[in-house]
């Protein structure tokens, strides 16, 4: 098989190579004339800001002159370019959140159902243990869902809160770009903000608390008791229900009831804070 025939086949199958070539403003064939490595530009906790394409020194000069945004022997590209179908997951997840209305009602309904399940006796000790564990995890999951969906909708529905989010979130403070790229960065600001919000772990309450306080300028409820509940959830999910000291958590109906009460109170206070923030002009019941 001839070189050009093989290259044509490669071009058809090489999704990543085509994505890189398009981002650099060159053809796939020109890209194949170069040798490069892909590096990740990440934060200390592993969040990927973007990717960097680093070329070797023997890049052909005619190709060199075509590459857009080249600085020295490297060029930065948005992470979405190499994420392929994963980038679409952001849009899919965001669309699901956007179509979800009356978040407070949804949270109450979910918690009510978990409360009813907490009263169920399956007549088998092992099955009851499994059920209680899943109920507990579900309670914390309901809190996470409410915190994430509420934050994302309130932020992206209001240009002022989106601006505050960008100004105060550390991920944006760590980002650097050349002045020539300012318009491109501005064009993608909402998509970048969206990906950061969707990547946030919403059971990390200290981080979530700061995000709410900085973006909406509200008082966030005390997280002391809720954090204790989340630590139990970690043990249930990651340590087969045991603490670091190998002590098994015993989840009684009362224990789960108390956890439900803790989560309910946190969300109730948060909703009240949001509704009382007049300058946000937010109808929380309409979310």
Helices and strands as residue ranges (DSSP letters): H 3-13, H 15-24, H 28-31, E 36-42, E 48-55, H 61-64, E 74-78, H 79-83, H 85-99, H 103-118, H 125-156, H 159-168, H 170-173, G 179-181, H 182-187, H 189-199, H 205-216, H 224-238, H 253-275, G 278-280, G 284-286
